[in-house]
Amino acid sequence: MNFFKKTGISFLTVVLLLIASLIVNAQQNAENAIKEFETKYPNGIVVFAKILNIDAQKGDISIRLEFAPDGDLIKEDGTLTKTLKLDTESANGKTEVTFEKGKRMNASEVVLNMYGIETSKGVFSKVEDYPFDKHNADLYVYIYTKPEKKKEAAKDAPPKETAEGEKKEGEAEVKEETEEDIPLLLVFEPSMSGYSITTEKAKDNEDDYVHQVLKISRSSTVVGFASFIMLLMWGVTLAVVGLVLTVVIGGRKSELAMFSFIATLIFSFITLRNAMPGTPPVGTYSDNLSFFWVEGILGVCLLAVVLTWVFRKS
């Protein structure tokens, strides 16, 4: 007994150490990437992205973007030295955000549109394929300086004579600065309870233009638990079918307790089905595999037991 106890404790310790080392390694990789970026682009912006919510039914994924400008883009008090513009795509229609000169670069929230990926059968995955649905989402981030108009006095322009005979200096010349793309580094470690999320850079991703593709699917825990619920419903239903057969065919006495037992299962399975993590409304792939079938079978079993109890001669 002591041997198994010590073995279990040792195994748990190894697992915890492995998880801790993975977390520390991920943090070190992010810190190294930031240091390398700041060395290469001293006047760039580090963008930190965090997932706030995933609504698979609506097909939306909310992400908060936090900005850390550096170099000549900010003053000592943290305010911007230039007016910057954020260009991105958002499902709510807000695609451009302006950060005014002399103000802080506050966080911004974007809502991405999730779309199903094409499966091996040539069809696109939908949320109704729960718990085996898979989706993609595209995150675009592009930041550039907003051109400012500057007035400069014309040096070579001769003075003009007014109607009153006074001489007036040459009018000021308006010059407009050109847009300047800002180098970006996206620090994004996506995580959301119930989902497995990975990211990869798109082909058009550049140092001053971020295009990340998010690949979203249900986590292995969700898939495993949902599969367990489906198997549990089938197992209990088949046991009820065996019980009903002993009554209808085997001649076993029909009891009133059977009625309440089967009726309770019919309504309990509804609650059990809705207890699946992140499940959409009724009509999913998991419902077609189990819920609809077991509810129908239990209904027939209840009817069979009741009719047997009514018409069988004692």
SULURDA-V719918 format. One record per pair of residues at least 24 apart in sequence whose ideal C-beta (glycine too) atoms are under 8 Angstrom apart, sorted by the first residue. I is the first residue (numbers start at 1). J is the second residue. Records with the same first field share a line. If there is no record, write none. Layout:
I->J / J
This chain:
26->189
30->187 / 189
33->185 / 187
34->185 / 187
37->183 / 185
38->70
40->183
41->183 / 185 / 207
42->70 / 71
43->70 / 71 / 72 / 73 / 182 / 183
44->69 / 70 / 71 / 182 / 183 / 184 / 185
45->69 / 70 / 73 / 105 / 143 / 182 / 183 / 184 / 185
46->70 / 184 / 185 / 187
47->141 / 184 / 185 / 186 / 187 / 210
48->187 / 188
49->139 / 186 / 187 / 188 / 190
51->190 / 191 / 192 / 197
52->109
53->192
54->114 / 192 / 195 / 216
56->114 / 127 / 130 / 133 / 135 / 278 / 280
57->127 / 280 / 281
59->91 / 113 / 114 / 115 / 127 / 135
60->91 / 111 / 112 / 113 / 114
61->111 / 112 / 114 / 137 / 214 / 216
62->109 / 110 / 111 / 112
63->109 / 110 / 111 / 112 / 139
64->107 / 108 / 109
65->107 / 108 / 109 / 110 / 141
66->107
67->99 / 105 / 107 / 108
69->105
73->182
74->105
78->104
79->103 / 104
80->104 / 105
82->145 / 146 / 148
83->145 / 146 / 148
84->143 / 144 / 145 / 146 / 182
85->143 / 144 / 145 / 146
86->141 / 142 / 143
87->140 / 141 / 142 / 143 / 144
88->139 / 140 / 141 / 142
89->113 / 138 / 140
98->146
110->139
112->137 / 138 / 139 / 214
113->137
114->216
117->215
127->280 / 284
128->280 / 283 / 284 / 285
129->284 / 285
130->218 / 226 / 276 / 278 / 279 / 280 / 284 / 285 / 286
131->218 / 222 / 223 / 226 / 227 / 276 / 279 / 285 / 286
132->218 / 223 / 285
133->217 / 218 / 285
134->215 / 216 / 217
135->215 / 216 / 217
136->213 / 214 / 215 / 216
137->213 / 214 / 216
138->202 / 211 / 212 / 213 / 214
139->186 / 188 / 210 / 211 / 212 / 213 / 214
140->209 / 210 / 211
141->184 / 186 / 209 / 210
142->181 / 184 / 208 / 209 / 210
143->181 / 182 / 184 / 208
144->179 / 180 / 181 / 182 / 208
145->177 / 179 / 180 / 182
146->179
147->176 / 177 / 178 / 179
148->176 / 177
149->174 / 175 / 176 / 177
150->174 / 175 / 176 / 177
151->175
181->208 / 209
182->208
183->207 / 208
184->208 / 209 / 210
186->210 / 212
188->212
190->214
194->218 / 219 / 221 / 222 / 277 / 278
195->219 / 222 / 278
196->220
218->278
221->277
222->276 / 277 / 278
225->276 / 277
226->276 / 277 / 279 / 286
229->272 / 273 / 275 / 276 / 290
230->286 / 289 / 290 / 291
231->290
232->272
233->269 / 272 / 273 / 290 / 291 / 294
234->290 / 293 / 294
236->265 / 294
237->265 / 293 / 294 / 297 / 298
240->265 / 297 / 298 / 301
241->297 / 301
244->301 / 304 / 305
247->304 / 305 / 308
248->304 / 305 / 308
254->305 / 308 / 309 / 312
256->309
258->305
259->302 / 305 / 306 / 309
262->298 / 301 / 302 / 305
263->302
265->298
266->295 / 298 / 299 / 302
269->294 / 295 / 298
270->295
